[in-house]
Amino acid sequence: MLQAQRPRWLAPGSARRLAIAWLGLAGLAALAYRRMLLWDPSQPGLPDVGWFVFGVDETAPQIVLAAGALLLWRRRGRLARAAGRGSPLRALPFLGLGSALFLWAHYVDAPDLLLLAFLPFCVGSGLLLFGAGFARELALPLLFLAFAIPMPAVLSNHLVFPLQLWNAEQVGRLLARTGFPVVQEGDMLYVADGSFEVIETCSGLRSMIVLTMLAVGFLCYFPARRLHVALLIAVTPVLAGLMNAARIVMLVLDPASDVAESHGVQGGLIFLGGAAAVYAVDAALERWLGERGRGVGPPPASPGPAGGPLARHATALGALLAVLLAGSLWLPRWSPAVPQEPARIDLPDALDGWRAVATLEPDWQYLGSVNVPRHAYRRYRRGGETVSIFVGYDDRVSRSRSLISAKHAFPGRGWDAEERSRVALGAGDFGAEAVVARSRASRMLGYHWFRGVGGLGSEVLRAWAGADRSFLHRPGGALVIRIETRVSSDGRTRAEARLREFAELVLARLPHLGPAGAGRDTSS
């Protein structure tokens, strides 16, 4: 009887020696990446891998890592068949990138960056030990792990609010077309017996991430051709968006939607519906594209005996892991030489005839995850005219928050933008965004701008890298300023004149709120 031939790196004669070598490498990797394995999701700045059903819950990163390990185990046969001779030259860029990110993560004290470092390091290790075919087989399990990398708060803020507005608009249209009486304004849906706010957890972003992660795990467990994989991953966010819209409709129509148990049951049903939809699409793609791909092509060249290049490459990898372990133990972490004092954001009681008549509180439920650690919000009156000014400040040290968000265009929930434009303020024609908004019977004109921040791309990269927790940190913090006034019976022309006059006064008397410094406006 013929016995299936196993790759030589699994041959019985070398099993004990190789087992010791692999265990040694795994032990070194576990020690070097110990902070990644010991994540505490309750700590700020660490991954927030929220589960689809409840939205605000956090899943322990260890569960995601364990699931990734199980997916690798499921693919062990494909990995064994794909093992060939190592490719040190191809591995070098990946190992270099992974090592640099690893050391940087320890320097900026950002354990979540260790997972980002872990991914290229795994690819490089696969290339070094067993070649390109083996590394390709790692791609899907590593993509699964990539979904556990926390999204920078500035990017999340940039995506969530437009999704909230889009979902509210689409659900409002759907209900109206079915004859259900509903009025949609901004992120609010008003019905006969109350109102419903499309909050951040109803934006669908979390659903898209988790359901796509589920689809990737499904494809790891049931391998398919590349076109099949690409199509299923591409269509899954659309399925998640549809399921999320269905969830919002259920919440609007359910009079008990504010009860936590009801909310959880509905979320569970929608998650099961999303998983079933992924399975149905997968089955349809299998019928359309034919039999699933079971193999990985012709067997590659054998990696050679334990004493050949494989052993040398494994030894080099072990040495690199030892260097990284030493770096994680002895590399100093960044800390500011002098603690930074927060910017002055107190607002005066009077500004050339304008007197403060009320101290206001931001709509925190509306702001959601848009964190504004320090703020000032006051209403001023002169004669029969009123203007309000909001100032928010963030020191930029925490990586789990950002005040940069389009939400600052409005004072709270339920505002629809009628018109957006740019206005030039101050002596230097400093640019701000002007927004005319409506909420039920009220209209508002507002100007808002940011100070001390860059463009979206640069802010995302800086947040992901923890640049403001390193020698690349910027002096001072980030500010957002919004000035608003109601458009009343005296008309918009008068409101524009009033707001521009107040804005010019603020820029002249409170220069720390103006355009000075390296920051530029990113409100659009």
N, C-alpha and C positions, 0 to 999 in steps of 0.2 A: 504494500500500500504506500502510495506516495504521501509524504508529509509536507504540508505547506511550508515553503521556505520563508524564514523570517529574516529581516535585515540583520546584517552582521553586528550592528550595535546592540541587538537584543539576543545575540547568540548565547547559548547556555554556558559556554566556556568562559565568557567574560562577564556573566551576569553579576557575580558578587562584587567584582572590582568596579564595574560600572555603577552598580547600585550605590556603593559607597561614594563614588564620585558625584553622582546625581544628587544624593542626599546632602553632600557637602555644599554643592552649588546652591541647592534649595535653601539650606540653612543660612548661608551667607546672604542670599537675596532676602530672606525673611528678616534677618537682623538689620540689613541696610534699609529695607523698606518698612521697618517696624512701625513707624508713625502712620504709614498708610494703612497697615493692618489693624491699628488701634484707634482709628478715627472715632471721635465722639460727635455725632451729628448735632448735639445740643450746643456745641461751642461755636461762637461766631466765626465766620470765615471758612467753615468747613462745608463739605458738600451737602446740599439740600436735595436729596433724591426722594422727592415727595411721591406718594403712591396715588394712582389715578382716582381711586374711589373717594377718598376723603379730602384730598387736595392739600390740606395744611399739615398733614402728618409727615413724618420723616422716616424713611427706611434706613436702617443701619447699613453703612457702606460695606460692612463685612458680609452682609447677605448678598450684595451685588458681586463682590469678589468671589464668594463661594459659588454663586451661580455661574460666573465666568469659568471657574475651575471645572465645574461639572460639564460645561459645554466643551471645554478642551478634552476632557475624558471621553465624552461622546464621540469626538472626532479622532480618537487615538489611532484607529485603523488607517484613516486617511493620512494622518500625520506620519505614521510609520511608513506607508507606501511612498510618501512624498520626500522622505529623507534622502538626501544625496550628499555630495561633498560640499563642505563649507565654502563660503565666498567672503574671505576677510575684507577684500577691497570694497565690496558692496555693503558689508556690515559696518565699516568704519564710520560713515556719516551718521547712521542711526544710533550707534553706540555713543558717538561723540555728542549728538544732540541730547540723547537721554541722560548722559552723565552731566552735561552742563545744566540741564533743567533740574536734575536731582540736587546738585550743589546749590543752585540758585534758590530752590524751594526751601532748603534749610537756612540759607542766608536771610531770606525775607520772612522766615518763620510762617510759611504757608503750606501746611501739610497736604492740602487738597491738590497742590501742584505736583505732588509726588506721583499721583495717578497719571497726570499728563506726561510726566517724565518716564513713567513705567511703560507706556505704550511703545514709543520708539525704541526703548531699551529691549523690549521683548522682540520686536522685529529684528533689531540688530543681532540679538542673541541667536535667533532662529537662522538668520543668514550666516552667521559665523560658524555655527555648529553643523547645520544640515542643509544649507543652500536656499536658493530662491523658491523652489517648490514648497518646501516646508514653511517658509515665511508667508507664502500666499495662503496656505491653509490656516495660518494664525489670524488672517485678516478679519473674518467675521466675529470670532470670539473677542478680539481686541476692539472691534467696533461696538460690540455689546458693552464692554467696559467703558468705552468712551462716553456713553450716555450718562454715566455716573459722575462725569466731570462737571462741577457746578458752573452754570452760566454766569458770567459777570453781571453784577446788578445793573450796570449801566445798559447792557444789551437787553437784559430782561425787561427793564423799564421801557426801552425803546419799542419792544414788541408787544408787551402785554396790553397797554392802553389802547392802541389801535385795534387789537383783537377784541377787547371789551366793547368798543364802539361798534365794530363790524358785527359782532354777535347780537348786540342789542338791536341794531338796525334790521338784520336779516330775520330775527325771530319776530320783531314787531311787524314786518311786512307779511310774514307767513301767517301770523295770527289774524291780521287784518283781512287777508284774502280769504280766510276760512270763516269770516263773519264774526270773529271774536273782537269785542270792543277793546282797543288798546291804543295808547298814545306813547310813542317813543321819543325821548329827548335825551340825547347824550347816552350815558350808560344806564338810564332809568327807563323802565317800562311801567306805565300807569294803567291800571285796570280798574274796573268798577268798584271792587271792594278793597283796593289798596294799591301798593306799588311794589316793584321788584327791582333791585339793583343788580346789574351784571357785574359782580365783583371780580377781583383778579383771578380767583380760583375757577371762575366760570369763563375765563378768556379762551380756554382750550389749549394754551401753550403746553401746560403740564401733560394734558391728555395726549397731545401729539408726540411728546418726547417719550412717555412711558409706553404708549402703544407701538411706536416705532421700535423701541427697545425690545418689546415683546416679539415683534415680527423678526428682528434680527436673531433673537434667541431661537425662535421657531425654525428659521433657516439653518442655524447651526445644528439643530437636532435632526432636521430632515433636509439634507443637502440638495441643492438644485443648481441648474445651470446659471451662468452669470446674468443672462438677460432676465431670467425668472427672478433672480435675487434683486436686480436693479429695479424692475417694475414693481415688485411687491413693496420694497422699501419706499419707492417714490409715491405709491398710492396710499400707503398707510396713514400719513398725516392728513390726507383728505378724508379718509374714513373716520379718523379721530375728530376732525372738525365737525363732521355730520353728526356723530354720536354726541358731541358736546352740545350742538344746537338742539338735539332732541332732549338732552338733559335739561337745558334751560326751559324749553317748552313745558316739560313735566313740572319743573319747579314753579313756573308762573301759574300753571293751572291747578296745582295742588295747594289747597288751603292750609295744609300742614307742612309746607315746605320749610318753614322756619324751625321746625322740630329737628334736632340733630339726628335722631334715629331715622326719620323719614328721609332726610338728606343723604344719610349713609346708604340706605337701602336703594334709593334711586341711583346713586353713584355706582353701587355694586351691579345693578342691572345693566346700566349703560356700559360698564367695563366688560361685562360678559357679552353684551351685544357687540362691542368693538372687537373682542377676541374672536367671536363667531364670524364677524365680517372679514377679518384677516384670514381666517381659515377658509372661508368661502372663496375669497379672491385667489388664495394660494391654489385651491383645487381647480379653479377656472383656468389659471395660468398653466397648471400642469397639463390639463386637457388640451389647451391651445398650443403649448410649446412641445408637448410630447413627454416621454419618459424622463423622470428626474435623472440628473447626472450622478452616477454612483462612483465613478472612478476619478482619477486625477491624471489620466494620460499614461504613457508608457513609464515603466519603472525607471527612475533616475539612477545615476551611478551610485554605487555603494559608498557610504562615508568612510569605509576602511576599518581596519581593526582598531582595538582600543589603544594600541601603541602608536598609531599613525597620526595623521593631521588632526583627527577628532580629539585625541588626547591633548595635543598641543593647544588646540583652540579652546578646549574646556579649561585648561590650566590658565590661559590668558584671560578668559572670562572670569574665572575665580579670582585672579589677581585684581582685575578691574573692580569686582564687587568688594574686595577687601579694601581697596582705595576709597571707594564710595562710603563704606562703613566707617572708615577712619575719618573721612570728611564730615559725615553726619555727627560724629562724636566731638570733633575738635574745631570744626569751622565756626567762627564767631557769628552770632546773629546781629543783624543791624538794629540799632536803636538810635533815636535822635540825640545829638550831642546836648542840645538844650531843648527841654519841653516847649512846644509851640503854644503860645497863648492864643485862645480863640479870638477871631475877629470881633470888633465891636459891632454889635447889631442892635444896640438899644436905639430907639427912635425918640426924638425930642418931643416935649409936650406942645411946642409951638413952632411953626415954620412960616414967618412973615405973614401973619394974619390968619393962617390955618391953625386951629387948635385941636389937639387930640381929645376926642369925646368918648372913645370906647377902645378897650383892648379886646381884640377878637381871638378866637381859637381856630386853628385850621381844621378842616374836615378830615380827621385822621382816617375814618373809614374809607373815604374817597381816595386818599393818598396811598393807603395800603402799605405796600413794601417800599414805597418811595420815602426813604428815611431822611428826616430833617432834624438832626439832634438838637440844634439850637435855632431859635426863630424869634421873630418879633412881628406882630400883626396888629396894626392900629388903624382906626378910622379918624379922619380929620374933617372938620367942618369950618366953613367960612360963609357966614350969612345963611342962605338956604342951600348951599352947595356942599356935597360930601365927596370925599375921595378916600380910598383905603390903600394901604401899602403893606405888602408882605415881604419879609426878608428871611431867607433860610440860609443856614451855614452848615458846612460839613468839613471836618479837618482832613478827610481823605485817607486816614490811616486804616480804617476798617475796610476790608475787602468784601464784606457781606452787604454793603449798602451803597447807594448813590442817590444824590438828590437830582441828578440830571433826568428830566422826564418831561414829556409834552403835557402832563397833567397840570403843570404850573400855569398853563394858559387860562385855567378856570379856577374859581374859588372853591368849587365843590362839585357834588353830584348833580346830574340832570341838566347840564348846559350843552347846547348845540352851537357849534361855530357857524355863523352866517357868512362871515367874511374874514379873510386873513390877508395881511399886507405887511410891508416893512416900513418903519418910520426911522428918520434920522433925528437923533437927540443930541443936545449939548454942542459945545463949540467945535468939537471934532467930528460932527455928524455921526455920532455913535449909533449903531443900528440896534433896533429892538423889534420884536414882533408885535404887531397890533392885531387884536382879535375882537370882532364884534360877535357877541354870543347872546342866545336867547334861552330862557328857562321859564316855561309856562307863560305867565303874563309879563315877565321882566326881561329887560334887555340890558346888556352891560358892554362897556368898552374897556379893554385892558391892554396895557403894554407890559411885556415881560422880557427879561434878558438874564444871561448868566455871566458871572465873572470868575476868572481863574480856572477855566476849563478849556479844553481843546475840542477838536472835531470828534464825531462819533467814533471813527475808526481808531484814532489815537487813544481815546479814552478807553475803548474796549481792550486794546492791546496793553495799555498801562495797568488796567484793572486785572486782566488775566495774569500778567507777569508780576503783580505786586510792586510795580515800580515806585509807588509812593511810600513803600516800606523799605527803601534802599537808598543808596547814594544818589539815585535819580529823583528823589523826592522834590516836589516843588514847594517853594516857600509859601506860607499862608495856606488858607483853605479855599473851598469853592463856595460861591454865593449864588443864590437865585433871588431875583427881585421882580415883584409884580405890583403894578399900580393899576387900580381899577376904579371905575365910577359907573353909576347907573345912567342909562340913557332914558331920561324921563320926558315929560311933556315939552321941555324946552328944546328938544331935538338933538340930533346927533352932532350938528355943527358946534353947538354950545358945549356938548360933552367932550368933543375933541379938543376944543380950545382949553377947557378946564383941565383936562388930563395932561395936555402938553405943557401948560403953565406949571402944573404941579411937578411933572417929571423934570423940567428944567430947573426948578427950585431944588429938588432933591439932589440932582447932579451937582449943583453949585454948592449947596450947604453940607452935603454928606458925600464928599468925594470918594470915600472908601466903598461906596455902592456903584460908582461909575466905571468907565471903561479902562481906567489906568491899569497897567501891568501887561503881562504877556497873554493873559486869557483872551478868548474871543467868544462871541456869541454862538451858541449851538442850538438855538431854540427851534430851528426849522428842521 
